[in-house]
Amino acid sequence: MPPFGDTAPRLLIVGLAPGMHGANRTGRPFTGDYAGILLYDTLHRFGFSNQATSEHAADGLALIGCRITNAVKCLPPENKPENSEIKICNKYLSNELKVLDKGISILALGLVAHKAVLMALGLKQGDYKFSHAAEHRLPNGLTLFDSYHCSRYNTQTRRLTPDMFHAVFERIRHHLEGE
């Protein structure tokens, strides 16, 4: 699954993997699946997209200063990537991260995405602990933000609420604006 969005982003969002009923079916990350509802609404709210919903790849959605990619590029068995898949796909994420300008923010949606970003950058996992709303200044000039994944499970159990998700984006916006 190729990345989607601005080729020179200020924000790179790293998800887990293409969803069976979403990106794997539609050809665009988070499009047509439950996780995309909160994500695209939030991106629109914070000025990173031109519309609040995404149903299919030809629906006119455009990302503004934002790009979305995944830690794993193809649909994993039972929608849960294995370590071997993450390692195999990590070269793609590594190449995507190499072309980013300093000062870019990266948002990891969940622990798997967080670990994949660190692996792609050659950084030690133990030096940057995942926790919701964490902010990590990385030695290469990038800043890594963490959020629980906006999956149906996390939102229905209220592990992640819209307010919690919006608060992470508020921090990202302040960071990008130099506040």
N, CA, C and O of each residue as an XYZ file, in Angstrom:
716
protein
N       0.844     -1.172      0.000
C       0.000      0.000      0.000
C       0.893      1.240      0.000
O       1.641      1.464      0.951
N       0.819      2.034     -1.047
C       1.657      3.240     -1.094
C       1.166      4.308     -0.127
O       0.001      4.304      0.269
N       2.055      5.224      0.254
C       1.629      6.331      1.112
C       0.668      7.244      0.343
O       0.555      7.171     -0.881
N      -0.012      8.099      1.094
C      -0.991      9.003      0.510
C      -0.794     10.388      1.095
O      -0.602     10.536      2.302
N      -0.841     11.406      0.241
C      -0.815     12.767      0.732
C       0.289     13.605      0.132
O       0.855     13.282     -0.912
N       0.574     14.675      0.815
C       1.554     15.673      0.400
C       2.940     15.037      0.295
O       3.353     14.303      1.193
N       3.654     15.310     -0.788
C       4.991     14.729     -0.963
C       6.061     15.460     -0.149
O       7.172     14.953      0.009
N       5.734     16.637      0.363
C       6.649     17.385      1.235
C       5.872     17.762      2.503
O       5.566     18.933      2.725
N       5.557     16.759      3.329
C       4.677     17.004      4.479
C       5.372     17.686      5.642
O       6.594     17.635      5.782
N       4.566     18.320      6.467
C       5.014     18.811      7.773
C       4.700     17.763      8.830
O       5.316     17.729      9.895
N       3.716     16.896      8.512
C       3.284     15.836      9.416
C       3.204     14.527      8.646
O       2.533     14.445      7.617
N       3.891     13.504      9.145
C       3.793     12.152      8.599
C       3.079     11.302      9.635
O       3.527     11.196     10.776
N       1.977     10.702      9.238
C       1.233      9.812     10.122
C       1.569      8.382      9.737
O       1.466      8.003      8.570
N       1.973      7.586     10.730
C       2.317      6.192     10.502
C       1.276      5.324     11.191
O       1.165      5.318     12.417
N       0.515      4.592     10.385
C      -0.477      3.663     10.902
C       0.115      2.264     11.008
O       1.323      2.064     10.875
N      -0.759      1.318     11.249
C      -0.335     -0.060     11.451
C      -0.158     -0.801     10.127
O       0.954     -1.181      9.760
N      -1.262     -1.000      9.419
C      -1.275     -1.765      8.166
C      -2.594     -1.483      7.461
O      -3.532     -0.988      8.085
N      -2.680     -1.789      6.174
C      -3.953     -1.591      5.486
C      -5.058     -2.432      6.137
O      -4.859     -3.609      6.437
N      -6.208     -1.819      6.348
C      -7.343     -2.538      6.915
C      -8.056     -3.349      5.851
O      -8.117     -2.944      4.690
N      -8.594     -4.490      6.243
C      -9.254     -5.389      5.302
C     -10.418     -4.702      4.576
O     -10.559     -4.819      3.359
N     -11.239     -3.995      5.332
C     -12.421     -3.375      4.738
C     -12.191     -1.913      4.373
O     -13.088     -1.247      3.855
N     -10.992     -1.420      4.643
C     -10.660     -0.038      4.340
C      -9.649      0.036      3.221
O      -9.983     -0.171      2.054
N      -8.406      0.334      3.579
C      -7.364      0.596      2.589
C      -7.137     -0.572      1.632
O      -6.879     -0.346      0.450
N      -7.226     -1.797      2.104
C      -7.006     -2.932      1.222
C      -8.072     -2.975      0.127
O      -7.799     -3.411     -0.991
N      -9.273     -2.528      0.445
C     -10.382     -2.506     -0.513
C     -10.354     -1.235     -1.355
O     -10.613     -1.291     -2.557
N     -10.046     -0.092     -0.748
C     -10.165      1.195     -1.440
C      -8.866      1.674     -2.089
O      -8.896      2.493     -3.008
N      -7.729      1.167     -1.615
C      -6.448      1.589     -2.171
C      -5.874      2.840     -1.543
O      -4.882      3.371     -2.042
N      -6.469      3.333     -0.452
C      -5.957      4.528      0.210
C      -6.013      4.314      1.727
O      -7.028      3.849      2.246
N      -4.926      4.652      2.446
C      -4.903      4.432      3.899
C      -6.083      5.080      4.621
O      -6.425      6.237      4.378
N      -6.686      4.313      5.503
C      -7.765      4.756      6.392
C      -9.039      5.165      5.645
O      -9.941      5.746      6.248
N      -9.125      4.877      4.374
C     -10.311      5.238      3.601
C     -11.297      4.078      3.593
O     -10.959      2.950      3.234
N     -12.528      4.388      3.998
C     -13.579      3.379      3.992
C     -13.581      2.460      5.193
O     -14.323      1.477      5.204
N     -12.773      2.745      6.212
C     -12.822      1.913      7.416
C     -13.121      2.777      8.644
O     -13.066      4.006      8.589
N     -13.431      2.118      9.724
C     -13.869      2.812     10.930
C     -12.800      3.763     11.476
O     -13.118      4.873     11.902
N     -11.542      3.333     11.465
C     -10.466      4.170     12.008
C     -10.352      5.487     11.252
O      -9.964      6.503     11.827
N     -10.686      5.475      9.982
C     -10.609      6.678      9.176
C     -11.621      7.742      9.555
O     -11.406      8.922      9.280
N     -12.718      7.345     10.179
C     -13.747      8.321     10.567
C     -13.149      9.370     11.499
O     -13.234     10.566     11.221
N     -12.554      8.938     12.587
C     -11.948      9.872     13.538
C     -10.717     10.544     12.937
O     -10.516     11.746     13.116
N      -9.889      9.774     12.224
C      -8.660     10.350     11.679
C      -8.965     11.469     10.687
O      -8.445     12.574     10.842
N      -9.787     11.217      9.683
C     -10.023     12.238      8.660
C     -10.811     13.428      9.197
O     -10.592     14.557      8.759
N     -11.713     13.197     10.127
C     -12.417     14.316     10.764
C     -11.420     15.203     11.511
O     -11.499     16.430     11.447
N     -10.488     14.574     12.214
C      -9.477     15.322     12.971
C      -8.522     16.056     12.038
O      -8.177     17.211     12.289
N      -8.094     15.399     10.966
C      -7.215     16.065     10.009
C      -7.888     17.307      9.432
O      -7.246     18.345      9.270
N      -9.164     17.205      9.127
C      -9.906     18.351      8.593
C     -10.001     19.454      9.652
O      -9.769     20.625      9.354
N     -10.336     19.084     10.859
C     -10.479     20.036     11.964
C      -9.196     20.844     12.186
O      -9.257     22.024     12.534
N      -8.037     20.208     11.984
C      -6.761     20.865     12.232
C      -6.080     21.366     10.955
O      -4.901     21.722     10.978
N      -6.814     21.393      9.852
C      -6.310     21.988      8.617
C      -5.389     21.118      7.785
O      -4.696     21.622      6.902
N      -5.370     19.818      8.049
C      -4.514     18.916      7.290
C      -5.230     18.227      6.127
O      -4.607     17.456      5.397
N      -6.527     18.492      5.942
C      -7.240     17.927      4.795
C      -8.340     18.881      4.360
O      -8.762     19.756      5.116
N      -8.789     18.698      3.145
C      -9.815     19.574      2.580
C     -11.235     19.109      2.876
O     -12.189     19.828      2.581
N     -11.392     17.932      3.446
C     -12.727     17.442      3.812
C     -12.617     16.492      4.992
O     -11.547     15.963      5.293
N     -13.749     16.288      5.653
C     -13.760     15.550      6.921
C     -14.019     14.055      6.775
O     -13.920     13.321      7.758
N     -14.345     13.592      5.587
C     -14.641     12.171      5.403
C     -13.924     11.640      4.175
O     -13.533     12.392      3.282
N     -13.764     10.335      4.156
C     -13.166      9.658      3.010
C     -13.838      8.305      2.846
O     -13.720      7.428      3.702
N     -14.537      8.151      1.742
C     -15.266      6.912      1.477
C     -14.584      6.031      0.436
O     -14.626      4.804      0.531
N     -13.950      6.664     -0.566
C     -13.272      5.926     -1.629
C     -12.155      6.789     -2.188
O     -12.114      7.991     -1.925
N     -11.255      6.200     -2.949
C     -10.043      6.887     -3.409
C     -10.321      8.033     -4.379
O      -9.448      8.873     -4.594
N     -11.509      8.086     -4.967
C     -11.830      9.151     -5.926
C     -12.823     10.156     -5.348
O     -13.560     10.798     -6.097
N     -12.849     10.297     -4.021
C     -13.849     11.159     -3.378
C     -13.419     12.620     -3.249
O     -14.147     13.420     -2.660
N     -12.263     12.981     -3.783
C     -11.811     14.366     -3.759
C     -11.004     14.756     -2.535
O     -10.578     15.906     -2.426
N     -10.783     13.836     -1.616
C     -10.001     14.150     -0.428
C      -8.563     14.487     -0.823
O      -7.939     13.772     -1.608
N      -8.053     15.571     -0.274
C      -6.653     15.950     -0.453
C      -6.070     16.279      0.909
O      -6.709     16.954      1.716
N      -4.873     15.809      1.163
C      -4.188     16.133      2.406
C      -3.330     17.373      2.187
O      -2.771     17.578      1.110
N      -3.238     18.192      3.224
C      -2.531     19.471      3.162
C      -1.389     19.443      4.173
O      -1.624     19.470      5.381
N      -0.167     19.389      3.685
C       0.991     19.349      4.581
C       1.071     18.079      5.400
O       1.721     18.048      6.444
N       0.420     17.040      4.935
C       0.311     15.794      5.694
C       0.434     14.611      4.733
O       0.024     14.684      3.574
N       0.995     13.547      5.232
C       1.135     12.301      4.456
C       0.833     11.148      5.406
O       1.149     11.210      6.595
N       0.223     10.106      4.874
C      -0.115      8.922      5.668
C       0.557      7.706      5.057
O       0.498      7.489      3.846
N       1.194      6.919      5.907
C       1.815      5.672      5.492
C       1.534      4.626      6.560
O       0.890      4.921      7.566
N       2.009      3.417      6.349
C       1.816      2.341      7.319
C       3.127      1.641      7.621
O       4.043      1.624      6.799
N       3.203      1.065      8.807
C       4.369      0.271      9.197
C       4.480     -0.980      8.340
O       5.584     -1.407      8.002
N       3.351     -1.565      7.988
C       3.279     -2.763      7.155
C       2.505     -2.393      5.895
O       1.484     -1.710      5.973
N       2.975     -2.832      4.756
C       2.423     -2.387      3.483
C       1.299     -3.252      2.921
O       0.585     -2.809      2.021
N       1.122     -4.464      3.424
C       0.048     -5.313      2.909
C      -0.806     -5.843      4.059
O      -0.391     -5.825      5.218
N      -1.978     -6.303      3.725
C      -2.934     -6.784      4.723
C      -2.353     -7.966      5.494
O      -2.052     -9.003      4.903
N      -2.194     -7.817      6.810
C      -1.630     -8.915      7.605
C      -2.695     -9.959      7.956
O      -3.887     -9.652      7.974
N      -2.260    -11.192      8.235
C      -3.213    -12.226      8.656
C      -3.946    -11.800      9.935
O      -3.329    -11.318     10.885
N      -5.239    -11.980      9.940
C      -6.083    -11.642     11.088
C      -5.902    -10.194     11.523
O      -6.113     -9.859     12.689
N      -5.510     -9.335     10.580
C      -5.371     -7.900     10.798
C      -4.344     -7.546     11.871
O      -4.390     -6.456     12.440
N      -3.412     -8.468     12.150
C      -2.367     -8.207     13.140
C      -1.024     -8.600     12.539
O      -0.758     -9.785     12.336
N      -0.164     -7.598     12.250
C       1.121     -7.911     11.628
C       2.038     -8.709     12.545
O       2.070     -8.509     13.760
N       2.771     -9.608     11.930
C       3.774    -10.370     12.664
C       5.092     -9.599     12.610
O       5.295     -8.759     11.733
N       5.984     -9.894     13.558
C       7.273     -9.198     13.610
C       8.035     -9.314     12.302
O       8.688     -8.363     11.873
N       7.955    -10.484     11.662
C       8.685    -10.672     10.399
C       8.162     -9.725      9.325
O       8.953     -9.205      8.538
N       6.857     -9.486      9.270
C       6.286     -8.553      8.293
C       6.748     -7.125      8.573
O       7.071     -6.372      7.655
N       6.774     -6.773      9.843
C       7.205     -5.422     10.219
C       8.660     -5.215      9.799
O       9.005     -4.162      9.263
N       9.508     -6.206     10.038
C      10.922     -6.088      9.670
C      11.099     -6.010      8.159
O      11.895     -5.210      7.668
N      10.364     -6.832      7.422
C      10.475     -6.830      5.956
C      10.032     -5.481      5.389
O      10.690     -4.942      4.499
N       8.941     -4.938      5.886
C       8.400     -3.679      5.366
C       9.135     -2.455      5.889
O       8.930     -1.352      5.381
N       9.987     -2.627      6.892
C      10.619     -1.479      7.520
C      11.535     -0.708      6.576
O      11.761      0.486      6.773
N      12.063     -1.371      5.561
C      12.928     -0.666      4.605
C      12.140      0.411      3.859
O      12.695      1.452      3.508
N      10.856      0.166      3.616
C      10.029      1.165      2.936
C       9.816      2.384      3.833
O       9.914      3.525      3.381
N       9.525      2.129      5.099
C       9.346      3.228      6.048
C      10.659      3.990      6.223
O      10.663      5.219      6.294
N      11.758      3.269      6.292
C      13.066      3.902      6.430
C      13.333      4.850      5.257
O      13.813      5.966      5.456
N      13.026      4.410      4.050
C      13.220      5.257      2.870
C      12.305      6.476      2.903
O      12.713      7.563      2.492
N      11.083      6.314      3.384
C      10.163      7.446      3.495
C      10.677      8.468      4.506
O      10.569      9.674      4.282
N      11.234      7.990      5.614
C      11.715      8.886      6.659
C      12.996      9.620      6.241
O      13.228     10.746      6.681
N      13.820      9.001      5.407
C      15.086      9.612      4.991
C      14.883     10.898      4.206
O      15.752     11.768      4.229
N      13.774     11.040      3.521
C      13.571     12.222      2.668
C      12.841     13.351      3.381
O      12.596     14.397      2.780
N      12.486     13.162      4.652
C      11.788     14.210      5.386
C      12.740     15.314      5.815
O      13.891     15.058      6.166
N      12.252     16.526      5.784
C      13.033     17.664      6.266
C      13.089     17.661      7.786
O      12.198     17.124      8.444
N      14.129     18.256      8.337
C      14.202     18.434      9.795
C      13.048     19.321     10.222
O      12.606     20.189      9.469
N      12.568     19.100     11.424
C      11.448     19.877     11.937
C      10.099     19.247     11.665
O       9.074     19.738     12.139
N      10.090     18.163     10.907
C       8.845     17.458     10.599
C       8.367     16.728     11.847
O       9.169     16.265     12.659
N       7.065     16.635     11.985
C       6.472     15.834     13.051
C       6.020     14.505     12.477
O       5.525     14.428     11.352
N       6.199     13.466     13.268
C       5.715     12.132     12.916
C       4.724     11.740     13.994
O       5.005     11.888     15.184
N       3.573     11.245     13.591
C       2.584     10.736     14.534
C       2.492      9.236     14.358
O       2.094      8.755     13.297
N       2.857      8.491     15.393
C       2.744      7.036     15.385
C       1.401      6.661     16.002
O       1.117      7.000     17.150
N       0.582      5.960     15.228
C      -0.720      5.509     15.722
C      -0.560      4.108     16.293
O      -0.709      3.116     15.580
N      -0.259      4.037     17.567
C      -0.119      2.767     18.261
C       1.325      2.332     18.450
O       2.248      2.877     17.846
N       1.489      1.340     19.303
C       2.814      0.846     19.678
C       3.566      0.248     18.497
O       4.771      0.463     18.371
N       2.887     -0.498     17.630
C       3.570     -1.125     16.496
C       4.153     -0.044     15.584
O       5.303     -0.150     15.159
N       3.377      0.983     15.282
C       3.869      2.078     14.442
C       5.030      2.799     15.123
O       6.015      3.143     14.470
N       4.920      3.026     16.424
C       5.980      3.677     17.201
C       7.288      2.889     17.067
O       8.334      3.459     16.757
N       7.219      1.591     17.300
C       8.415      0.748     17.213
C       8.969      0.710     15.790
O      10.184      0.701     15.595
N       8.083      0.690     14.801
C       8.526      0.654     13.404
C       9.272      1.935     13.032
O      10.267      1.880     12.310
N       8.806      3.080     13.512
C       9.487      4.350     13.239
C      10.887      4.326     13.849
O      11.860      4.689     13.188
N      10.987      3.902     15.098
C      12.298      3.853     15.760
C      13.241      2.882     15.058
O      14.425      3.173     14.887
N      12.712      1.726     14.652
C      13.517      0.741     13.924
C      14.018      1.334     12.604
O      15.182      1.166     12.242
N      13.136      2.020     11.897
C      13.500      2.609     10.606
C      14.561      3.696     10.748
O      15.337      3.934      9.822
N      14.595      4.344     11.889
C      15.578      5.398     12.138
C      16.833      4.884     12.834
O      17.767      5.648     13.076
N      16.858      3.580     13.159
C      18.012      2.991     13.830
C      18.162      3.431     15.272
O      19.276      3.484     15.794
N      17.045      3.748     15.926
C      17.074      4.212     17.313
C      16.655      3.092     18.264
O      15.905      2.194     17.881
N      17.136      3.147     19.492
C      16.821      2.136     20.496
C      15.400      2.319     21.022
O      14.987      3.422     21.381
N      14.669      1.213     21.058
C      13.287      1.238     21.543
C      13.215      1.743     22.987
O      12.322      2.515     23.337
N      14.145      1.311     23.808
C      14.116      1.657     25.225
C      14.339      3.129     25.518
O      13.998      3.603     26.602
N      14.902      3.851     24.576
C      15.163      5.278     24.793
C      13.929      6.154     24.546
O      13.909      7.326     24.922
N      12.911      5.582     23.919
C      11.718      6.353     23.546
C      10.485      5.499     23.835
O       9.993      4.792     22.955
N      10.001      5.566     25.045
C       8.867      4.740     25.478
C       7.559      5.239     24.865
O       7.284      6.439     24.834
N       6.759      4.285     24.379
C       5.445      4.634     23.850
C       4.488      4.936     24.994
O       4.415      4.198     25.976
N       3.767      6.016     24.852
C       2.625      6.278     25.710
C       1.749      7.297     24.998
O       2.246      8.163     24.278
N       0.466      7.188     25.201
C      -0.441      8.106     24.518
C      -0.084      9.544     24.878
O       0.120      9.881     26.044
N      -0.013     10.381     23.846
C       0.276     11.817     23.956
C       1.740     12.111     24.282
O       2.081     13.240     24.637
N       2.603     11.108     24.164
C       4.031     11.347     24.387
C       4.616     12.123     23.211
O       4.133     12.036     22.082
N       5.660     12.876     23.505
C       6.384     13.649     22.484
C       7.861     13.356     22.658
O       8.411     13.535     23.745
N       8.503     12.908     21.592
C       9.913     12.520     21.646
C      10.705     13.355     20.653
O      10.415     13.337     19.457
N      11.700     14.085     21.135
C      12.627     14.803     20.254
C      13.685     13.804     19.826
O      14.402     13.255     20.663
N      13.784     13.569     18.540
C      14.722     12.586     18.018
C      16.017     13.279     17.592
O      16.004     14.456     17.231
N      17.138     12.549     17.634
C      18.427     13.172     17.348
C      18.581     13.682     15.915
O      19.497     14.460     15.648
N      17.731     13.279     15.004
C      17.847     13.699     13.605
C      17.010     14.931     13.274
O      16.838     15.263     12.101
N      16.485     15.616     14.298
C      15.699     16.823     14.072
C      14.216     16.591     13.883
O      13.456     17.546     13.725
N      13.794     15.343     13.896
C      12.374     15.013     13.801
C      11.785     14.921     15.202
O      12.501     14.701     16.178
N      10.463     15.095     15.283
C       9.763     14.915     16.554
C       8.713     13.836     16.362
O       7.905     13.897     15.435
N       8.730     12.854     17.241
C       7.784     11.739     17.202
C       6.725     11.943     18.274
O       7.036     12.074     19.457
N       5.479     11.967     17.844
C       4.335     12.022     18.751
C       3.671     10.653     18.738
O       3.656      9.970     17.714
N       3.123     10.258     19.878
C       2.426      8.979     19.994
C       0.952      9.188     20.301
O       0.573     10.117     21.015
N       0.133      8.308     19.748
C      -1.284      8.252     20.098
C      -1.724      6.800     20.047
O      -1.190      5.995     19.284
N      -2.697      6.488     20.865
C      -3.349      5.201     20.668
C      -3.919      5.201     19.259
O      -4.302      6.248     18.737
N      -3.975      4.045     18.654
C      -4.529      3.924     17.303
C      -6.017      4.264     17.347
O      -6.709      3.951     18.316
N      -6.493      4.900     16.296
C      -7.901      5.331     16.232
C      -8.808      4.205     15.734
O      -9.746      4.455     14.976
N      -8.541      2.996     16.147
C      -9.318      1.821     15.741
C     -10.683      1.798     16.409
O     -10.926      2.482     17.403
N     -11.555      1.001     15.840
C     -12.893      0.821     16.413
C     -12.793      0.314     17.854
O     -13.509      0.792     18.734
N     -11.909     -0.647     18.090
C     -11.766     -1.195     19.440
C     -11.384     -0.101     20.433
O     -12.000      0.019     21.491
N     -10.379      0.690     20.100
C      -9.917      1.727     21.036
C     -10.947      2.821     21.258
O     -11.071      3.335     22.370
N     -11.681      3.182     20.227
C     -12.672      4.251     20.405
C     -13.942      3.743     21.081
O     -14.548      4.464     21.873
N     -14.350      2.520     20.782
C     -15.564      1.998     21.429
C     -15.347      1.673     22.901
O     -16.278      1.772     23.699
N     -14.143      1.289     23.265
C     -13.845      1.018     24.680
C     -13.459      2.297     25.417
O     -13.241      2.282     26.628
N     -13.378      3.390     24.688
C     -13.027      4.721     25.210
C     -11.586      4.782     25.718
O     -11.230      5.669     26.493
N     -10.771      3.837     25.277
C      -9.331      3.954     25.541
C      -8.815      5.213     24.836
O      -7.906      5.888     25.321
N      -9.422      5.511     23.676
C      -9.123      6.729     22.942
C     -10.438      7.446     22.651
O     -11.319      6.905     21.982
N     -10.556      8.658     23.159
C     -11.743      9.474     22.877
C     -11.369     10.531     21.834
O     -10.190     10.827     21.642
N     -12.373     11.094     21.165
C     -12.060     12.183     20.233
C     -11.291     13.318     20.910
O     -10.369     13.874     20.313
N     -11.652     13.667     22.137
C     -10.936     14.734     22.845
C      -9.465     14.373     23.071
O      -8.595     15.233     22.934
N      -9.179     13.130     23.410
C      -7.794     12.693     23.596
C      -7.013     12.781     22.283
O      -5.859     13.210     22.262
N      -7.657     12.369     21.196
C      -7.019     12.397     19.883
C      -6.780     13.840     19.443
O      -5.712     14.173     18.930
N      -7.777     14.687     19.648
C      -7.647     16.101     19.289
C      -6.532     16.776     20.095
O      -5.828     17.643     19.576
N      -6.375     16.384     21.346
C      -5.322     16.973     22.185
C      -3.932     16.670     21.611
O      -3.041     17.517     21.675
N      -3.744     15.478     21.054
C      -2.461     15.142     20.423
C      -2.240     16.045     19.211
O      -1.139     16.558     19.013
N      -3.268     16.237     18.411
C      -3.140     17.097     17.233
C      -2.926     18.561     17.620
O      -2.253     19.306     16.908
N      -3.491     18.959     18.729
C      -3.254     20.325     19.221
C      -1.769     20.508     19.556
O      -1.179     21.541     19.239
N      -1.180     19.515     20.187
C       0.256     19.575     20.512
C       1.100     19.586     19.244
O       2.089     20.312     19.154
N       0.703     18.778     18.268
C       1.425     18.753     16.994
C       1.341     20.119     16.320
O       2.345     20.635     15.828
N       0.158     20.697     16.298
C      -0.013     22.009     15.671
C       0.868     23.054     16.362
O       1.530     23.845     15.689
N       0.883     23.065     17.693
C       1.733     24.010     18.425
C       3.203     23.787     18.095
O       3.960     24.742     17.918
N       3.597     22.538     18.016
C       4.991     22.226     17.676
C       5.328     22.748     16.276
O       6.362     23.389     16.087
N       4.474     22.481     15.312
C       4.740     22.901     13.939
C       4.726     24.420     13.786
O       5.399     24.966     12.912
N       3.972     25.090     14.623
C       3.908     26.551     14.569
C       5.013     27.193     15.423
O       5.113     28.417     15.503
N       5.836     26.353     16.055
C       6.965     26.874     16.833
C       6.601     27.459     18.167
O       7.332     28.291     18.703
N       5.473     27.036     18.716
C       5.026     27.582     20.016
C       5.543     26.743     21.158
O       5.272     27.047     22.320
